[in-house]
Amino acid sequence: MLAWLLEPADPAVRHVALRDLCGRPADDPDTAAAQRAAMAADPIAGILATQHPDGFWEKPGPGYATKYRGTVWQLIFLEQLGADPADERVRAACEYVLGHSQASSGGFGASGRADVGAPPPSSVIHCLNGNLLRSLVRFGWLPDERVARAIEWEAQAITGESVERWYASGTCGPGFRCAANEGLPCAWGAVKALRALAAIPPRDRPALVARAIDEGVAFLLSRDPARADYPMGWGNTRPNRSWFKLGFPSAYVTDVLQVLEVLCELGHREDPRLATALAWLAAKADSGGRFRNEYAYSGKTWIDIDREGEPSKWVTLRALRALTPAAGTTGAAARPSGAREPRSG
């Protein structure tokens, strides 16, 4: 199976597999060559070709709209695809998001306004803040003061410490409470938030971040991830079907596999409470050990990143990260110098 993922014909997959499954560092010759090839090929090249010279996509402003063509989504996708953080276009995208998508509270706001004004604090939600934070940290921007402010917002919003105000239209309370889930704790938001905090090297995690991680892990393990029956609002009694569709890329939606990914990344692979979910995941493989993409955002992005319904190298790579004890995210990115369906239940 690893040989399939390492085929030169798909350099982006090859690069991320070398980094995450083989543990090759960024300066390894094969890893570096694969990343260079990935930057010159689709889907990375196709995404970057649609970028405005000022660093945004589609229209100026905070960049949440349209899904999934706005600026914030491209940064999220580029990180998942293993784009080169030193590339000037990637750096321009990071700088644009930091300059236009951050609210005065420190978190990143979900605003699709076509202007250059900062989004309001009432628009900050865990899922977007977590997605963007992970991308920025993985792209090497952890030392940036603006990233530090977003990390602080994230951790405080989880624990409830030092929060001056909650917002009925956004993050409406501690413990992942969100207006999009009728004020209940949102597991989709929790997964994205934990993925962001997990990307911070343990030595660089303040005590507040460590407490937030502990609370997030406890919340995700309070239910069987294989059932995904986390709190759900709006009268829903069954989990959103998207929980059980393995996909790539990962955007607004969360699946069972992403719960496993973040808990394994944080060192909980051997927790017996994950056994059922890991068995569920393993059973999703075909006879050749490959996993299909069941949620590919087809037709919604600037360029189709993967093919829905077919065996997917990207989804297989994701699955192996959770199923393989030795797998991990050891290849650190280079540091730049500069009625509704329930969401979480």
C-alpha positions, -999 to 999 in steps of 0.1 A, spaced: 0 0 0 28 24 8 43 18 -27 10 31 -42 11 62 -21 47 68 -31 42 67 -68 59 97 -85 28 103 -106 11 119 -76 39 141 -61 18 158 -35 6 125 -20 42 111 -23 55 141 -4 30 139 25 34 101 27 72 104 29 68 130 56 40 115 77 42 78 71 79 73 65 91 100 89 114 117 64 124 152 73 118 182 51 154 184 40 155 147 30 164 147 -8 134 125 -17 110 145 4 122 178 -10 121 166 -46 86 154 -41 75 187 -27 91 206 -55 72 184 -80 40 189 -61 42 226 -63 44 224 -101 15 200 -105 -22 200 -98 -39 203 -74 -15 227 -57 -5 245 -90 -41 248 -100 -51 264 -66 -22 289 -67 -29 298 -104 -63 313 -92 -47 335 -65 -49 373 -69 -15 390 -68 -24 406 -35 -27 372 -19 -64 366 -18 -88 344 -38 -121 354 -54 -126 387 -36 -108 408 -10 -119 407 26 -120 381 54 -123 354 28 -148 329 42 -171 331 12 -177 316 -11 -174 281 2 -150 266 -9 -134 292 -32 -127 320 -7 -93 328 7 -94 309 40 -103 276 23 -74 278 -1 -49 282 28 -65 253 46 -63 231 15 -28 241 7 -16 230 41 -33 196 38 -17 192 4 17 198 18 25 230 0 59 246 5 57 272 33 86 291 17 68 297 -16 61 334 -19 25 327 -29 19 306 2 35 332 23 14 359 7 -18 339 15 -7 335 51 0 372 54 -33 381 38 -53 359 62 -35 373 92 -41 408 79 -78 405 70 -94 375 87 -86 381 124 -111 397 147 -102 421 175 -107 393 200 -78 374 184 -97 346 168 -104 342 130 -139 352 120 -162 335 95 -171 365 74 -177 366 37 -179 404 33 -163 418 2 -143 445 19 -111 449 38 -126 454 73 -118 429 100 -146 404 109 -165 410 141 -157 390 172 -192 376 170 -182 357 139 -154 338 155 -160 300 157 -139 271 167 -140 253 134 -126 281 113 -102 293 139 -89 258 144 -85 251 107 -66 284 100 -45 281 131 -33 246 122 -25 258 87 -5 288 100 14 269 126 22 241 101 34 268 76 58 281 102 41 311 116 39 301 152 63 329 163 40 355 149 23 376 175 -10 374 156 -9 336 157 -2 338 194 -33 358 199 -54 333 180 -40 305 200 -48 323 232 -84 330 220 -87 293 212 -75 280 245 -94 305 265 -126 298 246 -123 261 254 -116 265 291 -136 296 297 -107 314 313 -105 352 310 -132 354 284 -148 388 286 -178 381 264 -196 353 246 -217 358 214 -251 344 206 -242 343 169 -209 326 173 -189 310 202 -216 313 229 -199 296 258 -169 275 270 -164 239 261 -170 243 224 -205 257 227 -215 272 194 -245 290 179 -244 267 149 -252 238 172 -280 256 190 -256 266 218 -245 230 226 -209 218 225 -199 212 189 -177 182 182 -169 194 147 -155 226 162 -137 206 189 -118 185 164 -107 215 144 -96 233 176 -77 203 189 -59 198 155 -47 234 158 -34 230 193 -19 196 185 2 212 158 21 233 184 52 214 196 47 202 232 77 223 244 60 254 230 26 248 247 18 272 275 -1 257 305 -33 272 292 -30 254 260 -22 221 278 -54 225 299 -74 232 267 -60 201 251 -69 180 281 -105 194 281 -108 188 244 -96 152 246 -120 145 275 -149 159 254 -141 138 223 -136 106 244 -169 113 263 -186 95 234 -177 66 213 -162 82 181 -176 53 161 -211 64 170 -204 101 169 -234 108 190 -221 141 204 -245 168 215 -267 179 186 -291 208 184 -321 218 163 -341 187 173 -318 163 157 -316 128 173 -292 111 149 -256 121 140 -250 140 108 -244 114 80 -212 132 71 -195 118 102 -194 84 85 -182 95 50 -144 95 48 -132 124 27 -105 147 15 -98 176 17 -111 184 51 -129 217 54 -161 225 74 -171 189 78 -156 165 103 -156 127 100 -149 99 124 -114 95 109 -105 131 118 -114 124 155 -90 95 153 -63 115 136 -62 142 162 -65 119 192 -37 97 178 -16 127 171 -20 137 208 -8 103 219 -41 85 226 -40 57 200 -39 30 226 -68 43 246 -94 15 247 -122 39 240 -108 42 204 -109 5 197 -144 4 182 -137 34 159 -103 20 148 -120 -13 139 -148 6 121 -121 25 101 -101 -7 92 -133 -23 80 -138 5 55 -108 -6 34 -113 -26 3 -96 -60 -4 -65 -42 -14 -63 -20 17 -75 12 -1 -101 36 11 -126 54 -11 -132 91 -10 -169 96 1 -168 134 5 -145 151 -20 -161 186 -24 -164 178 -61 -173 209 -82 -171 232 -52 -134 241 -53 -113 259 -79 -100 226 -90 -112 191 -81 -87 178 -56 -98 142 -55 -124 119 -71 -155 111 -51 -165 75 -49 -132 61 -60 -102 46 -42 -83 76 -29 -46 79 -21 -54 109 1 -80 92 22 -59 60 24 -30 82 36 -53 97 62 -64 63 74 -29 49 76 -19 79 98 -45 67 123 -40 29 119 -2 28 118 13 32 153 46 46 138 29 72 117 28 108 127 35 143 116 72 143 122 81 165 92 79 200 105 72 227 80 99 252 72 96 285 91 91 316 69 110 346 78 85 369 75 -340 224 101 -305 220 97 -286 189 97 -266 188 130 -231 200 127 -215 181 155 -240 154 163 
